[in-house]
Amino acid sequence: MDIARTPSIADGNPQMADAPPVPAQPPLIRRADYKPFPWLVPEIRLHFDLGIETTRVVSTLKVAPNPDAAADDVIRLNGDGLQVSSVKLDGLPVKNWEMDGPDLVLPLSAGEHEVEIVTEVSPEKNSQLMGLYASNGMLCTQCEAEGFRRITFFPDRPDILSTYLVKMEGPVAQFPVLLSNGNKVSAGESAGGRHWAEWHDPWPKPSYLFALVAGDLVARTDSFTTMSGREVDLAVWVRAEDLPRTEHAMDSLKKSMKWDEEAFGREYDLDVFNIVAVSDFNMGAMENKGLNVFNTKYVLADPDTATDGDYDAIEGVIGHEYFHNWSGNRVTCRDWFQLSLKEGFTVLRDQLFSQDMQGEAVKRIEDVRVLRAVQFPEDSGPLAHPIRPDSFREISNFYTATVYNKGAEVLRMMRTMAGPVAFRQGTDLYFERHDGEAATCEDFVKAMEDGAGLDLRQFRLWYSQAGTPKVEVSLTHKGDTATLALKQTVPPTPDRIAKKPMPIPLRLALFDRDSGSHDGEQLVILSEAEKTIAFEGFARSPVLSINRGFSAPVSIEREVSTEDLVFLAAHDDDPFARYEAMQDLVVAHLVAVCSDSLTGAAQEAGRKAIAGALRKVLTDDRLDDSMRGELMMLPGQTYLAEQFLVADPGRIHAEREALKVALGVALESELIALHERASTLPATLDHASRGARKVKAQALVYLAAGNPDVAAKMAAAQYDAAQTMTDRQGALMVLTGLPGVARTDRLIDFYNRYRGNELVVDKWFALQASSLHPDAIEHVKALANHPDFNLRNPNRVRSLYMAFAGNPHAFHAASGEGYRMIADLILALDPINPQTAARFVPPLGRWRRIEPQRAALMRAELERIAATDGLSRDTYEQVTRSLG
Ligand SMILES: [Zn+2]
């Protein structure tokens, strides 16, 4: 599954946007309590009599005692809000079952049995979008993590693997297309304008990978020949009007299939692969075997309606879900505590794929920026957890940046230590050993030790210790020796205070100041709490470049001169390190300014140094624009706030804006020249044109701060002439923050131009909610009453409120009004869609790291939510942990 990614709108900084009432204290589920289930279910047959109002489900399970588990004389089948119509055991009706809470418990003697259960569900009433639900007249499913139990009674846990035979029947006119997992085995007409189709998935799978889609859809079709010569029919299913916008999705699918064969030796294993786009979806997309269901946001694209970032995100998410066919489906998870086994691994795989498609340097920078903006705050807050959590109340709350993005970083460290060739030997061994099994993180680590030849005994701590490690770095110089001193600490988190040192692989290089070059990069593994390393042959003190390529997900703390950072920003041959030097330069300056530790003259000198470094970036002919755009981006507000034990978001925002003003004024002519030069490139999708569009947007951001009148004219002209959504959105982003008639005119134009296109109207909401306009709060209030706003559509909710929660000046308004709006949203959304509601808790949960006045206001809102009766398990858990 993919959590909804929201590449940045405002200011180029990314923000990741995506049951009946439960008693006060839902139970805590612990990893240590895992026990294998007493029964196996090798086969399941499902019969669906489809209807939007009511769907009847007949489920027939073949069950047998599990030889690896203690025997039991009952079978517990999980349900969630289900009513039983009938139960049969071995063909005969039985009445000796009972309900235990939401679950059905049936006495069962030893030996094999057939259990048949009939239930009825109401897709149109399913606003949680978990299980079987209706979206725009079609029926679809979402079962990860625990949605299957909302369709029928079943041991709904990932270690129960079954083959599925699925028959669907319904009116032809309403549901002309009937899809499920695996291969279609038969289909036919039945009386009264009805038809049916039967699908068989030969690969045993857990229930969370089950999927069904029924509706009036059309497909873009294509084919792919696998490396062993299997012909696979490919289809991307959408509503008829969306068909022209599916070409990029299909291209991305074919590239993903080819890449996984080449990079990981993984081949597709069914005759068909279907993708379906759905407009009401909680997450980004879902890897159901052979039938991936996607949020429309990650399928539909053309240059007029999708930005370059949207194109990249579609390619990345299509790759991600496809790669799950092996990392997740063929080898699945034993229990949900192992979620990172499939997600961390698959995120790494999709990152490596995107690096190969889009360019390594920029992709690495983007991935680290997301990690710092979303995962670092999670790791230092009340919701911190290891990549393999020890307990949960609601698993939906653990589809986090920690499990996904930090999980990927942990595997990437193994790859850095082993090298790509040995790492591949490790993954080959993992797939070979565990194909067809439900595995654990430990199984992966063991395969990596045996296959890649790594000793990972101490490294396993990365799976159990939460918190972003800090590495203190100092470099001293005497005679011809440079001495590097390293010291690591893993900060305390709510689950654990005392932590052990972990192996931290640091790629580093020592630059000669005169030649601007170095004698080769080294890999140092810091396994101890402290370590010193001597480097000889340096007559002058070298310039240290460390954690190159972001080789470890840690924060580096070091005393470094402005002069050295300026040197690295200009000379470092590792693109990430060069970006990092620019970031460090700005971070160090803004932290000092916000701490009131700089004199006026020192502040002025700091701004001058930054302006000088940025001028080099703007005018360096050797840089390509795509990389230039990265180097131009200021560190994001959340990453800056992370630098303080207790942050003042108002002050950070004000100082960051003040720096933008100073840079916009100092570099006005260079920025205008860059914008003019970049505007001459054609509106095509090639690398150079995409880079040009990126620097145009960044140039406008600085100009809007330094000279708003000039910027407004340039942005309005760019908007009017735009031939791509990237240019149009980039211009409108800047205009939306500038009061004036150009803003109003273009916002009205944008809405009228794209009215009815839901994904673009989402952008229209998000642009206003994340804008720098002083009245952004009022705008959001008005937009909440707009006829196009709809609490039942997760994309629309995120486009307005997740964008708002990431807008520092509005969300953190000193009055507390922003906090109140998010709390009101959570309370309104919780009864409709608890999973999406709970995702809005973390922004409020940051209160401990915020200055006291705002912290009190945030806490009061959390307490108001906590005091509300009938909260969902999702929201209850997030709020109580945040207050805890
Ligand atoms: Zn996933």
Residues whose N, C-alpha, C, O or C-beta is under 5 A from the ligand:
A	BS01	ZN	M1 D2 E343 T346
